Amino acid sequence: MLVIAIALSAATGFAQTRADATLRVTVVDPSGAVIVGAHVRVTPGDIDVDTGPRGEAAFAALEPGRYSIHVEAPGFEPRDVVDARVRAGENRREVKLAIGRLAETVQVGRDPRERASDPRGDAFATVLGDAQIDELPDDPDEMEQALRDMAGPGAVLRVNGFRGGRLPPKSQIQQIRFRRNMFAADIHEPGFVSVDITTRPGLDAWRGATNAGFRSAALNARNAFAPVKGDERHHRYGFNVNGPLWKQHTSAALSIDGVDAFDTKTVVAALPTGFFADSIRKPNDALNLDARVEHALTKSQMLRAEAQRSRSTADNLGVGDFDLPERGYSQTRTDEVLRASIAGAVRKALYNELRVQWQASDVAFAPASIAPAVLVLNAFDAGGAQLAGSRGSRVFFAADDLDIAIGRHAIRTGVQLDAGSYRSGELRNATGTFTFASLDAYAAGRPTTFTRNAGDPDVSIAQAQLGVYVQDDIRARKDLTVSAGLRQEIQSHIGGVNLAPRGGIAWSPFRSGRTTVRAGGGVFFDWFDALAYEQGVQLDGTHQQIEAIVAPGYPDPAAGGSAIALPAGRVQFAPELTQPTLKEAMAGVEQQLPGALRLNAMYIRRRGSSLLRGVNVNAPRADLTRPDPQSGTVTEIRSTASSAVDLISVSLNVARPERRIFVAANYTFGRSIDETDSLFSLPADNGNLGAERGPSLADARHRFMSLVNVPLKQRFRLASSVRVQSALPYDITTGRDDNGDTVSNDRPAGVTRNTGRGSAQIDVGLRVSWSLGFGGAAPPPAGPQVRIVRGDSADPLASAGGLDLQSKRYTIELYAQAYNALNHTNALNYSGVIASPFFGRATSASAPRRIEIGARMGF
């Protein structure tokens, strides 16, 4: 509230010093819901502005007087407001558009420099409309993975402003926007790209769709590491419907989808009796329900409420690669989400959006065996899974964003709160694990170590985190916007009240507005993951203790003549623990080229400090004595690691909506360096932490992605995706524990972390679809379809060959979709253990070519 009061005071003071006028026009549909992408023209002056994500168009530096306002949007009847009086200072108008009988084309005429220099505009953004969304995978999980592949590492997905939960069905998605406004203060995550998904309202008429997909081994190729082609079955089904409960006031949407499937996972191992290869069936089933209601509270306030429930089961998890079938376990998972939001104008002067969400998750594990695990490093893993019990969480999220427009200033301020309770009864390594350095050591019955977590694993924790921010986008000139913001974050269980300044510029240097230059920088803080904190509390020496025996006997660890039982070990948190800090800077340029081409290039630099890592503070000295002889291994979580990321990204977009042609491609050259693979992974040498600095596990130097969507003849369409990345690193170790710290991750002399490299990955996806529409004209869809036409482009609703499926009441689509269409062997799981018979070789591969056929019907 203090931040909001300061922002309002500053804004009021600014307004009192100006003699000119500002006008904000909010465009709404008949229910009062805001319309995004509407075109607003103010005359005299012929000033053109498109409404943004809040449904508002802002006009600054107007002379007081009388104006005419013309508003139009796809799917709505245009409207003119004549003789509108604009006084000195702040003015607001709301314009309600009626549903249009016919789709119309909007010729966007906003000043190109203003559009290009809008930090929340389309520059450096990729927008997917109906045609591109239709060609994404029908399965929501596979669609989410496809979007993450397109966005690249670190992408953040939001649906109507919310994170978490499942994606809605394709037919209920109005728009998907890939945005690179990375330094806005309202954003917590330092991801390179955010993916904003907007659902489609259903205020005018009922619509629905049903779909089914089928995949089987008969259409698939054989995995390169499988002795025979593995069995597979994948049945996917879905149904969704949305429409008005109270026409033009309240709409509802319901969807149900499920999966009944099993696939296979290869096992490649070296046993004492020889090499072993097999394919193991892994069943999985899921059922997902989603219900959403939207209601116009007033002319300018919209309420949206949604409920989701998902339940899934999976068997034979943990099996594959070196893990034999006896290592399998089953998992049952239930997720529930309740969310609501209220958004709209407040007294014609402000725009506010309040979002709340409650998430519940419960997971239970059941192992196939409770026998002790036997790990022969990178040869074979046998015994029990060492995972049983259950865990659950209840997380509450609330956020409030307030937009204030004062003259040339667009101010946004708000607060975000996450608070959760977590409980765990997971039994990890409860019956113990024998670790052998090699097959020879296993044959001789000489394990390196035996470890076990003893005690009661039941723990309950609570965690909360808060962020408060203020951001000001200042229109310095028609061609230049300067942004400045400040974010403050605080989190329980970790020290510090952290201030994160952010800033940037968006500049369109030429009159044509076809060139945009962006630069920015800022500070971000990473949250301490609640599940990681929970695991540390479990092993704190009070709830559970880590038992370790060096040189144990086998199969009885206490029977070895040279066995040394260490005192109990534990996990502890350093008292000076602070939030990890990430500092980023970016500079880029985007150029619009002839032929609807957009080319952009940017450089991103990120430096991390105070990152969390584990260090064994009780590791043996050179004389093999420990600093604390009363304790075994003591893993201390510290804020001492660092990281560095540098990358250059080049993107090309081609959008020809009048021909239903869309092409997007991106190439990234980068480097990612860090000092630990995970929070609880320990260094090879706790006395030489410098040797841990090396490539991160995600350090692919080259990445390429493309998406192509084009029409063919006779109602056919073709969509293709290409994903290529260079080799990822892996660690090289001896397999022994020469320094006696009970961790078998020692490296050869002079070798640092993650110096091995695997092989490149290539994946080409293809989708061919045939569509037919019939049954006369359908009612126009509610809300804008976000098809913005520039210049003299033809009607974007006209499809290739004269087919306009959107004008038909019923549509049928038949499709065939190929994953890894070239059947390229994407090798994985390279062995870095020198003593392994597989050293330097891959022992598995990602899925071979798979073909899915299916159908979708809309009504």
N, C-alpha and C positions, 0 to 999 in steps of 0.2 A: 504493500500500500504506500510506503514511503517513496519507492521508486516511481510509482504511478503519479503521486502527488507532485514530485519534483518535475516529472515530464510535463504534466499539465500546467504547472506554474511557468515553466520555461516557455511552453508553447503559447500561453496566454500573453506573456510579455512580448514575445515575438510578434504576435498578431496585432498588438496595440501600436507597434511602430510602423505598420504598413498602411498605405493609403489605398492600395488596390484591393481587388476582391478575388476570392477563390470559390470554386463551385465543385461540389462532389455530387455526381448523379448515380444513384443506386438503381439498378435495373432488376426487376423481379418478375416472376411468372404469376399466373392467376392465384396461386396458393400463397404467394408471398416469399417463395424461395428465390434466392438470388440467381441471376443468370450470368454465367461466366462466358466471356468471349463476345458479348454484345458490342455493337458498333454505335458510338454516340458522337454526333456532330453538333457543334454549337456555332450559330451564326448570329451576327456578323463575325467575320474572321475565318469562317470555315475551318475550325479547329476540330480535329478528329482524334478520338481516344477509344481504345477497347477496354471493356470492363475486365478487371483482374480477378484473382481467386476469390475476392470478397464480393464480386458483383458490382464493383464501383469503378467509375471513371472520374478522374480528378483533373480539373482545369485550373491552372494557376495564373496569376498575374493578369486577371481580367480587369477591364475598366468597369466601374459601376454603371449600370444601365439596364436596358431590356434586351433579351436574347430569345432566339428560337432554338429549341432542342429537338433533334431528330434521332430516334433510337430504332435500331433494327437488329434482329438476331435470327439465325437459321431456325426454322420450325415455328416462328412466331410472326404475328402481324406487326408491321412497323407502326410507330406512333410518333406524332409530332406534338410538342408542347410549345405553343406560340405565346409571345409576349410575356416571357418569364422574367420577373424582376430580380436582378442581382445587385445586392447592396454591398458596400465596402465591408471587408472582413469575410467571415466564413458563411457560405451558403450551401444548403443541401436540398436536393430534390430526389423524390422517388418516382420512378416511371414503371408502371405495370404494363406488360405486354400480354396480349391475348394469343392463345394457341392459333397458329396459322393453319389454313386448310391445305396449302401446298408448300413444299420446301422451297426456300428462296436462296439465291446466291447473294453473298455479302461481299462487296468490293471494299476492302479495307483501305482507308485513306489517311490514317494517322500519320503525323509527321514522321518520316522514316528515321530521323535522328533520335527523336524521343523514344520510339519503339526500340531502337537498337541499344540505347543507353539505359533502358529500364532494367535494374538488377534482378527483378522478378519476372522478366519477360522471356521471350523465346530464344534470345541469343544464348548460345552454348547449351541449348536444350534440344531434346528429341521428343517429339510428341507422336504417340501411336493413336490413330483413330480406329473407326469400326473395321475397316478392311484389314489393317495390320493385326488388330486384336483377334479377328476371326481366324487367322492363320497360326496363332499360338497353340500350344498343346491344350487339349480339352481338360485333362486332369489338372486340378488346381495346384497340386504339389509339383508336377512337372512344369506347369506354367511358371510357378515361382522360381524354380531352378533356371528356366530359360531366361527370365528377366534378370536374375542375378548374374548369369553368364554374360548377358548383354551389358550390364552396368559395370562389371568388373569387381575386383576385390574391395571389400569395405562398404559395399552398397547397403543402403538402408531403405526398406520398403515400408510404405504407409498406405493404409486404406482409409480414405476420408479423415486423414490426420492421425490415425491410430496405428501404433506398432503392435505386432503380435496377432495371433489368430490366423485363420485361413483366408486365402484369397476368395473373392466372390466368383460365381460362374462368369464365363466370358460374356454371355448375353446381357449381364447386369452391369458390365463395366462401360462407362461412357468414355473414359480417356485414361491413358497411361502416359505420364510425363517424366522423362529423365532430365533432372535438373542439376546444374553445377553451381548453385549459389551457396558456396561452402562456408562463407564467413559471416552469415547472418547470426545474430546473437540468440535467436530463438531456437537454434539447433544445438543439441548437446553433442551429437556424434561427429567425429572428424572424418567421416567417410568421403570418398572422392565424388560419389554420385548418389543423389537421393531419387527414389522412384516413388512418385505420388500417383496413387490410383484413385479415381473418382467414380463412384457408382452412379447409375442412371435412375432418376426418379420415375415413378409410374403414376402420374396424377390424372392422366386423361383416359386411358383404356387398359384393359387387361391384356398382358402379353405373357408368353411363356416359351420354354424350349425344353426338349428332352434329347438326351444323347446317350450313346453306348459305343464302347470301343472294345476291341478284341485283339489279343496277341497270343500266339502259341509257338511252340518249338518248331512246328512245321514250316513257319515262315522265317525262322531265325537262322543265323549262322552259328557255327561252333566256336566257342571260346578257344583261343590259341593254346591255352594251358590245360584244357579239358581233354581227357583221353577219348571221350565220345561226346556228342552234342548233348548238352544237358536239357532236361525237361523244363518246360515253362508254360505257365498259363496266366493270363492277365485279363480279367473281365472288369471293365469299368462302366459305371452307369450313373446317370444324373438326371434330375428334373428340377426345373425352377419356373416360377411364375411371379409376376409383379403387376400391380394395378391399383386402382383407386378403391378405398373403402368409403370415403366421402369425397365425391368428385371435386377436384380442384382444391381440396383441403387436406385430405389424409390418404396416403398410399401405403401399401404393404408389399413385401417381397418375401418369398419363401423358396428355399432351395434344399435339396437333398442329393447327396452323391455318395458313392461307395466303391470299394475295390474288393474283389475276391481273387486272390492271386497267389502264385508261388513262382519263384525263380530259383536259379542254382548258383552256387558259389564254388569256385575251384579250390581244392586243397592240394598243395604241392609241398612235399616234405621229404626229408632224408631220415629214414628209420635205421636202427641197427641192422635190420634185415635187408635194406636196400631202399631205393627211391620209391616214393608212393605218390600217386596222383588220383584224384577222384573229384566228382561233382556232387555236392550236397544240396538237397532241396530245402528251400527256406520259405515256408508259407507266411503270408501276411494278409490280413483282412482289415477293412476300415469302413466306418459309417459316419457321415458328417451331416449335421443339420444346421441350418442358418435361417433366422427369421429377422426381418428388419421392418420398422415402421417409421414413416416420415409424416409429420403433422405441422401445418401452418398455425402457430399459436396466435400470431397477429399478422398484419400486412407485411411486417419486416422481420419477424422472428420465426425461425424454423427449428423444430425439435426432431431429432433423429435418435431412434433407439434400436438396438440390435442385440440378439442373443445367438450364441454359437455353442454347439456341443459336438465333440468328436470322440470316438472310441476306436482304438486299434489294438490288434494283437499280432504278434510276430513270434515265430519259432526258429530255433537253430541260429539265433544270433550268437556272435562270437566264434562261429565256425568259418574257416577259410584261411587261405595262405598257409602258414605253418601250423595253424590250430586244427587239431583232429576233431572228428564229430563229437567225441565225449566232452569236449569243452563247451558245448552249446548250452544256451539258456533261452527261456521264453520271456516275453515282456508283454504286459497289458498296460495300456495307457489311456487315461481319460482326461480330456481338456474341456473346460467350460469358460465362456467369455460373455460378459454382460457389459455393454457400453452405451453411452448416451451423449448427445451433444446438443447445445442450443447456440444458434448463431444468428446474428442479425444486427441491424442498426439500432442504436440507443438514442432516443430523443433527437434524431436527425443530425447528431453531431459526432457520434462515435460509432465504431463497429466492434462488437465483442463476440468472441467464440469461447464457450466453455465446454470442455470435454472431460468425461469421467469414464473409467473402465475398471472392471473387476475380473481377474483371471484366477482360475483354480486348475491345478494340475496334480494328478496322482499317477504314480508309476509303480508297478510291482514286478519283481523279478523272481523266476523259478529256475534253478540250474538243473541240468540233466544229471549231474553227478556232484557229490559233496566231497569227493576224494581230494587229497592235496594235489596241487598243480605241479607239473614237471615241465620245466622250460629248458630245452637244450637250444641255446641261442642260435636262431636262424637255421635250425635243422628241423625240429618238430616241437610242438607243445601238446602235452597230454594232461590227463587228470581233469579235475573239476574246473568250472568257470570262475570260481571264487567271487561270485556275485549272487546275492540273494536278498530277500527283504523288500522294503518299499521306501518311497519318499513322496512328499507332497509339498505344495506351496499354495499360498493365497496372497495375491498381489493386487494392491489398489493403486490406480493412477489417476491423477487429476491435473488438468492444465487449463489455464485461462489466458487468452491472448486478446489484447486491446489495441485497436488501430485508431490513430489520431492523425487527421490531415489538417495541417496548419500552413497555409501559403505554399511555399516550396518544400515543406517538410512533410515526410510521411513517416510518422513515428509508430513504432510497435513496441509494446511492453507487456510483460506477463510473468507468470509463475508456473512451474512444473514440479509436481510432487509424485514420488514413487515410494510406497511403503508396503512391506510384505512380511509375512510370517512363513517360516520354512521348518519342516520337521523331517527327520530322516531316521530310518531304522535299517539302512543298507548294511549288509554284511559283506565287506570286501576283504578278501584274503583271510577269511575266518579259520579255515583249516590248514592254511600254510602253503608256501611255494618253495620247491627245490629249484635252484638255478645251477645248470651245468655249463661250463665254458665250451664244450665240444662233444662230439659223438664219442671220442676216445675217453673223455672224462666220464661220460654216462656209462660206457661199457665197463669202466673200472670201478663204478659206484662211488665216484668222488665229486659230490656237489661242491660248488663254491660257497653257497650260502643256503640257509633255510630261514625264511622270514614268515611272520604271522602277526596279524592284528588281533590282540586279545582284549577282552573287556566288553562293556555294554555300548553298542553303537547308537542307542536312542538319544537324539539331541533335538532341541528346538531352539531356533534363533529368530530374531526380528531384525529387520534392516530398513532404513529409510534414507532417502536422498532427495535433495531439494535444489532447484535451480531458479534464479530470479534474473530477469534480463530487461534491457531497454536498448532499442535500435532506432536510428534515425537515418533515413535515406533522403539526402538533400539534393534537390534539383538545382545544382549550381548554375547550369546553363541548359539550353535546350538540348545540347549534345553531350552533357556531362552530368552524371550523378555520383555524388560522394556519399559513402555509407560509413557510419561509425556506430559501434555498439559495445556494450559491456555486459558480461554475464558473471554471476556469482553462484558458486556451487558449494554444497556441503554434504557430507555423507557420514553416517554412523560407522563406527568400527575403524575409522581411518581419519588421521588428523588433518587439520587445515581448513580454513575458510578461504576458498580459492577465487580469485578475480581473474577473469579471462577477457581481456580487451580484444576487439575484432574491428576490422575496417577494410574498405575496398573502394574501387572506382569502376565505373562503367562509362566508356567514352566512345562516341561515334564521330571520328575526326572529319568525315567528308559529308558534303551536302546530300549525297545520294542515300546515306544511311545504310549502305551495304557493307560497311566495315565496322566492327565492334572490337574495342580493346578493353580487356578486363585485367585487373590486378587486385590482389588482396592478401591479407595475412591475419593471423589470429592465434590465440592460445586456446587449447582444449584440455579438458581433464577427463580421464577415464575412470569409470566406476570400478570399485572392487566387487567382483562377481559374487553374488550371494551364495551360490552353490559351492564355490571355492572356499569361502569363509566357513561355510557349514562343514565341509570336509576337514578343514584345519581344526575346528572345534572338536570333531569326533576323535581326532588323533592327538589331543592335547596332553595325553598322559594321565588325565583324570577319567575321561570316559573310556578311551581305549589307549593301549600302549603298543608300541612296535617291538615285537620280540625278534631277535636275530641270533642265529648260531653260525659261526664261521667254521668252515671245514666240517660240516656235519656228517653223520652217517646216513646211509640210505638203505632201506626205506624208513628206518627209525633214526630221526635226526640226532637223538641223544646217545646213540650207540657207538658213534665213531670215536676211536681212541684219541684223535687230535681235535675233537670238537671243542669249540670255545663259545660258551653261551654269554653273550653280552648283556649288560644291564638293559632295562627297558628304555626304548627310545620314544621320541615324541615329535610333534610339530608345534612350533610356537611362532608368535607374531612379534616382530621387532617393535619396541616401544615408540620409535620415531617414524612409524609407518605413515606415509602421506599418499595422496592421490597421484597416480601417474600423470605426467604432463606431456602434452604434445604441442609443438609449435609448427605451424604450417605457413607457407607462402606460395602464391600462385601468380603467374602472369600468362596471358593468352590473347590470341587474336582470332576473330572469326570473320570470314569473307563470304559474301553472297556472290555467286558466280552465275553466268547465264545458264539457262536450262534448268532452273529450280535447284541448282547445286549450292550447298553450304559446306564450306571447308573451315575447320578450326584446328588450331594447334595451341597447346599450352604446356607449360613446365610447372611441376609441383615439387616442392621441397618440404620434407617433414623431418623433424628431429624430436625424438622422445627422450625424456629424462625421468628419473624417479620411478622407473618401471618396476613391477613386482617380479621377484625371482626367489628361488629357494637356494639356501646355502647350508651345508652341513657344518655347523659351528663347533661340532665335537668330533671332527675328523681326526684320525690318528696323525701324530707328528712323525718325523723321520724315524724316531726310535720306536714307533708303533704304540706309544702311550697316548691317551686321550686327555684333553684339557680337563674334562670332568670325568673322572674314573667311575663315578656313580651312575653314569648314564651311557646309553648306547648312541645311536645316530640321533642327532637333534637337528631337524630341518627347520631353519628359521626363515620366515618370509620377510624379505627386506625390500625397501624402495631404493635400489641401487643400480638397476640395469638401465641401459640406454639403447636407442635404436636410431636408424637413419634410413630414409626413403627418398630417392630421387627418381623422377620419371618424366618422360616426354610423351605426350599423347597427341595423336593426329586423328581427326574424325572427318568423315565425309557423309553427308546426307543428301538424298535426292527424293523430293516429294512432288509427285504429279497427281494430285487427287482427282483431277478431271479424267485421268486415264487409269486411276487406281493402281498407280505404280509407286512403290516405296523402296528405297535402298538406304541402308545405314551400314557404315563400316568404321572400324576403329582399330588403330595400331598403337601399341604402347611399348616403349623401350624404357626399362627401369632397372633399379637396383634396390634391394631391401636387405638391410643388415640389422641383426639384433644379437642378444646375448643369452637367450634362453628359449627353449621350445615350448615350455609350459610353466605354470606357476610352481609345480611341485617337482619338476625335473631338476636333478642335482648336477653340479659341474663334474667333469671328469677328474679335475684336480682342484680341490677347494682352496688350495694355496696359490693357484694361478688362474684367477678369474679372467685375465686378459685373453687366455686361449679359448674362451667361450664366445668371443666376438666373431661372428661369421655370418654367412647367408641365412636368412630366415627360411623356414620350411616352405614359404609361399614365394620364394625368390625366383620367379620365372622372368628371365631378362627380356623376352619378347612375347607379346600377346597380340593376337589378331582375332577380331570378331566381325562378322558381317551378317546382315539380315536382308533378304531380297524378297519382295512380294510383287508379282506381276500377273496380269491376266493372260490366259491363253485363248484359244478359239473354242467355240461350241460350249460356252458356260464353264470351262475349266479354268482353274487358277493354279499357279505354282508358287510355293514359298520355299525358300531354302535358307539355311543358316550354316555358317562355317565358324568353327572355333579352333584356333591353333595356339599353342603355347610351347615355349622352349622347355628344356629339361629342368626339373626341380631337384634341389639338393637332397642329400642324405648323409648321415653321420658315419664315419669309419672308426671302428673300435677293434680292440684285440679280442674281446670276449672275456677277458680275465679281470680280476680285482687285485692288482698288484699292490695298490696302496692301502688295502685293508679297510676301506670305508664302507664295505658291504654293498657297494653298487658296482655291477659289472659293466662299466662304461669307459674303462681306461682306453686311451688312444695310443697309437704308435708315436714314438718320439718325433717331435716336429710337426705333427698333424693337428690342425685346429678343427673346430666344430663345423660340421656340414660341408665338408670339402668334396664329397662324392657328388656325381651328377647322374641322373637317370637318362631318360630319352624324351624326345618331343611328343606332344599329344596333338592329334588331329581328329576332329569330329565334324562330319558333314551331315546335316539333317535335311530331309526333303519331305515336302507335303504337297500332294496333288489332290485337289478337291473339285467336285462337280456339283453345281447348285441349280435348283429349279424353284421358281416362285409361281404361285397360282392362287386363285380364290378372290380376285378383285383387289381393290385398293384397301390398304390397312390405314388406320388412323395415324396421324403424324406422331412421331415420338415426342415425349415431353422433354423439355430442356434443350439447350443448344447441342448440336452434334459436333461442335468444335472443329468445323471444317472452314478454316479461314482462307479465302481466295485472294491472292495478291495480283495486282496488275490486271491483265485481260484474260485470266484463266477462265476456262469453261466451267459449266455447272459441276461442282464436285460430287453431286449426287448421281450424276450420269455415269453408268458403268460401261465398261468396254463392250462393244458389240450391241449396245442399246439395251442391255439387260439391267433393270433396276429392281433388285430383289426387295429393297426396302419399301417399295410401293405395293408389294403383294401381302395379302393377309396370311398366307402360309408359305413357308420355305422349307426345302429339303436339301440337305448337303450330305453327299457321300465323299469319303476321303480315304486316302492311304498315306500313312506317315512312316518314314524310315528314319531310324536313329542310327548313327554311325553308318550311313548309307554305303560308304566305301569299304566297310568292314576292315578298317585300319586297326592293327594290333597296337593298342595304347598300353604299353608295358608299365607295370606298377610294382611296388614292393621290392625295391632293389635291396639286396643284402649288403650291409656294411660291416659285418663281423668277419674278420680275417680268418678265423678258425672254421667258418661255415663252409660246407661244400658248395654253397651257392654264392660265395663272395663275389660281388661285382655284377651279379646277374639278377634279372627280374624273375619273380616267381608267380606273378599274376598279371592280369590285364583287365581293363574296364570292359564293359559289356560289348559283345560283338554286334554285328548288324541285327537290328530287331525291326520288325515291320508290324505296324498296327493298322487295322482297318476298322472303320466305324461309320456312324451316321448321326446326323443331328437334324432335328425338326423344330422349326419355330412357328409359333402361331400367335 
